Amino acid sequence: MSIKKDSEIIPPRIVAAYEVESEVFKDSTRIFKSPLNRNESYPLRIRLEPIKIFSTPVDFKSLIPKLKFIANKRKWTGHI
């Protein structure tokens, strides 16, 4: 799934790795505008700790063939 910024299409990429630092908790504070539903607040959250921020983003599509948890390589977005 690519993102469109202005007229430029940004391919999917990995820019960092994080470790989960908490259990799931509820917080309805808005932290960003949802592109699909402006009233959505995404209340189920977790705390993350950065492990590594990549200086050069990693192209995600090139990883899909190697990821075993993605059964349908053509419709990979449903696995994420």
Secondary structure in CASP SS format (residue, H / E / C, confidence):
PFRMAT SS
TARGET T0000
AUTHOR 0000-0000-0000
METHOD secondary structure of the structure
MODEL  1
M C 1.00
S C 1.00
I E 1.00
K E 1.00
K E 1.00
D C 1.00
S C 1.00
E E 1.00
I E 1.00
I E 1.00
P C 1.00
P C 1.00
R E 1.00
I E 1.00
V E 1.00
A E 1.00
A E 1.00
Y E 1.00
E E 1.00
V E 1.00
E C 1.00
S C 1.00
E C 1.00
V C 1.00
F E 1.00
K E 1.00
D C 1.00
S C 1.00
T C 1.00
R C 1.00
I C 1.00
F C 1.00
K C 1.00
S C 1.00
P C 1.00
L C 1.00
N C 1.00
R C 1.00
N C 1.00
E C 1.00
S C 1.00
Y C 1.00
P C 1.00
L E 1.00
R E 1.00
I C 1.00
R C 1.00
L E 1.00
E E 1.00
P E 1.00
I E 1.00
K E 1.00
I E 1.00
F E 1.00
S E 1.00
T E 1.00
P E 1.00
V E 1.00
D E 1.00
F C 1.00
K C 1.00
S C 1.00
L C 1.00
I H 1.00
P H 1.00
K H 1.00
L C 1.00
K C 1.00
F C 1.00
I C 1.00
A C 1.00
N C 1.00
K H 1.00
R H 1.00
K H 1.00
W H 1.00
T H 1.00
G H 1.00
H H 1.00
I C 1.00
END
